[in-house]
Amino acid sequence: MQIKFAENLKNLRKSMGLSQKQLAEIMLVDQRTVSAWENGICEPSFAVLAKLCEYFNETFDSILT
């Protein structure tokens, strides 16, 4: 599931025309954190995941699977 989340996040970010740095600023995290999410190194906390879902207007299921 981690790999699918990484792919989904990268696709969502690109579809909005955002750089990793821009998304990081929106989510109040470092750009390296967004990079780690997109490379499957780690996943966001539940609170940040909820914020990502809200920002991209996605459900937890759609962003994770």
Rosetta constraint file for C-alpha pairs under 8 A:
AtomPair CA 1 CA 5 HARMONIC 6.32 0.50
AtomPair CA 1 CA 64 HARMONIC 6.51 0.50
AtomPair CA 1 CA 65 HARMONIC 6.24 0.50
AtomPair CA 2 CA 6 HARMONIC 6.28 0.50
AtomPair CA 2 CA 40 HARMONIC 5.97 0.50
AtomPair CA 2 CA 43 HARMONIC 7.26 0.50
AtomPair CA 2 CA 64 HARMONIC 7.47 0.50
AtomPair CA 3 CA 7 HARMONIC 6.30 0.50
AtomPair CA 3 CA 39 HARMONIC 7.87 0.50
AtomPair CA 3 CA 40 HARMONIC 5.64 0.50
AtomPair CA 4 CA 8 HARMONIC 6.02 0.50
AtomPair CA 4 CA 64 HARMONIC 6.38 0.50
AtomPair CA 4 CA 65 HARMONIC 5.74 0.50
AtomPair CA 5 CA 9 HARMONIC 5.97 0.50
AtomPair CA 5 CA 38 HARMONIC 7.76 0.50
AtomPair CA 5 CA 40 HARMONIC 7.89 0.50
AtomPair CA 5 CA 63 HARMONIC 5.96 0.50
AtomPair CA 5 CA 64 HARMONIC 4.64 0.50
AtomPair CA 5 CA 65 HARMONIC 6.40 0.50
AtomPair CA 6 CA 10 HARMONIC 6.25 0.50
AtomPair CA 6 CA 37 HARMONIC 5.78 0.50
AtomPair CA 6 CA 38 HARMONIC 4.22 0.50
AtomPair CA 6 CA 39 HARMONIC 6.13 0.50
AtomPair CA 6 CA 40 HARMONIC 5.52 0.50
AtomPair CA 7 CA 11 HARMONIC 6.15 0.50
AtomPair CA 7 CA 38 HARMONIC 6.52 0.50
AtomPair CA 8 CA 12 HARMONIC 6.03 0.50
AtomPair CA 8 CA 63 HARMONIC 5.98 0.50
AtomPair CA 8 CA 64 HARMONIC 7.43 0.50
AtomPair CA 9 CA 13 HARMONIC 6.02 0.50
AtomPair CA 9 CA 37 HARMONIC 7.93 0.50
AtomPair CA 9 CA 38 HARMONIC 6.48 0.50
AtomPair CA 9 CA 63 HARMONIC 7.02 0.50
AtomPair CA 10 CA 14 HARMONIC 6.13 0.50
AtomPair CA 10 CA 38 HARMONIC 5.86 0.50
AtomPair CA 11 CA 15 HARMONIC 5.98 0.50
AtomPair CA 12 CA 16 HARMONIC 6.40 0.50
AtomPair CA 12 CA 56 HARMONIC 7.12 0.50
AtomPair CA 13 CA 17 HARMONIC 6.48 0.50
AtomPair CA 13 CA 18 HARMONIC 5.43 0.50
AtomPair CA 13 CA 19 HARMONIC 7.19 0.50
AtomPair CA 13 CA 20 HARMONIC 7.66 0.50
AtomPair CA 13 CA 23 HARMONIC 7.29 0.50
AtomPair CA 14 CA 18 HARMONIC 5.71 0.50
AtomPair CA 14 CA 19 HARMONIC 7.28 0.50
AtomPair CA 18 CA 22 HARMONIC 5.82 0.50
AtomPair CA 18 CA 23 HARMONIC 6.30 0.50
AtomPair CA 19 CA 23 HARMONIC 6.34 0.50
AtomPair CA 20 CA 24 HARMONIC 6.02 0.50
AtomPair CA 20 CA 31 HARMONIC 5.79 0.50
AtomPair CA 20 CA 34 HARMONIC 6.07 0.50
AtomPair CA 20 CA 35 HARMONIC 6.81 0.50
AtomPair CA 21 CA 25 HARMONIC 6.25 0.50
AtomPair CA 21 CA 30 HARMONIC 7.54 0.50
AtomPair CA 21 CA 31 HARMONIC 4.87 0.50
AtomPair CA 21 CA 34 HARMONIC 7.89 0.50
AtomPair CA 22 CA 26 HARMONIC 6.37 0.50
AtomPair CA 23 CA 27 HARMONIC 6.12 0.50
AtomPair CA 23 CA 31 HARMONIC 7.77 0.50
AtomPair CA 23 CA 34 HARMONIC 7.45 0.50
AtomPair CA 24 CA 28 HARMONIC 5.77 0.50
AtomPair CA 24 CA 29 HARMONIC 4.93 0.50
AtomPair CA 24 CA 30 HARMONIC 5.52 0.50
AtomPair CA 24 CA 31 HARMONIC 5.10 0.50
AtomPair CA 24 CA 33 HARMONIC 7.52 0.50
AtomPair CA 24 CA 34 HARMONIC 6.12 0.50
AtomPair CA 25 CA 29 HARMONIC 6.27 0.50
AtomPair CA 25 CA 30 HARMONIC 7.30 0.50
AtomPair CA 25 CA 31 HARMONIC 7.76 0.50
AtomPair CA 27 CA 48 HARMONIC 7.17 0.50
AtomPair CA 27 CA 51 HARMONIC 7.35 0.50
AtomPair CA 27 CA 52 HARMONIC 7.49 0.50
AtomPair CA 29 CA 33 HARMONIC 6.46 0.50
AtomPair CA 29 CA 34 HARMONIC 7.55 0.50
AtomPair CA 30 CA 34 HARMONIC 6.95 0.50
AtomPair CA 31 CA 35 HARMONIC 6.32 0.50
AtomPair CA 32 CA 36 HARMONIC 6.10 0.50
AtomPair CA 33 CA 37 HARMONIC 6.27 0.50
AtomPair CA 34 CA 38 HARMONIC 6.22 0.50
AtomPair CA 35 CA 39 HARMONIC 6.09 0.50
AtomPair CA 36 CA 40 HARMONIC 6.15 0.50
AtomPair CA 36 CA 41 HARMONIC 4.98 0.50
AtomPair CA 36 CA 42 HARMONIC 5.87 0.50
AtomPair CA 36 CA 43 HARMONIC 7.82 0.50
AtomPair CA 37 CA 41 HARMONIC 6.01 0.50
AtomPair CA 37 CA 42 HARMONIC 5.33 0.50
AtomPair CA 37 CA 43 HARMONIC 5.36 0.50
AtomPair CA 37 CA 44 HARMONIC 7.03 0.50
AtomPair CA 44 CA 48 HARMONIC 5.74 0.50
AtomPair CA 44 CA 49 HARMONIC 5.73 0.50
AtomPair CA 45 CA 49 HARMONIC 6.03 0.50
AtomPair CA 46 CA 50 HARMONIC 6.12 0.50
AtomPair CA 47 CA 51 HARMONIC 6.38 0.50
AtomPair CA 48 CA 52 HARMONIC 6.13 0.50
AtomPair CA 49 CA 53 HARMONIC 6.18 0.50
AtomPair CA 49 CA 60 HARMONIC 7.79 0.50
AtomPair CA 50 CA 54 HARMONIC 6.19 0.50
AtomPair CA 50 CA 60 HARMONIC 7.44 0.50
AtomPair CA 51 CA 55 HARMONIC 6.05 0.50
AtomPair CA 52 CA 56 HARMONIC 6.08 0.50
AtomPair CA 53 CA 57 HARMONIC 5.55 0.50
AtomPair CA 53 CA 58 HARMONIC 4.71 0.50
AtomPair CA 53 CA 59 HARMONIC 5.82 0.50
AtomPair CA 53 CA 60 HARMONIC 6.45 0.50
AtomPair CA 53 CA 63 HARMONIC 7.11 0.50
AtomPair CA 54 CA 58 HARMONIC 6.47 0.50
AtomPair CA 54 CA 59 HARMONIC 7.99 0.50
AtomPair CA 58 CA 62 HARMONIC 6.22 0.50
AtomPair CA 58 CA 63 HARMONIC 6.38 0.50
AtomPair CA 59 CA 63 HARMONIC 6.31 0.50
AtomPair CA 60 CA 64 HARMONIC 6.02 0.50
AtomPair CA 61 CA 65 HARMONIC 5.81 0.50
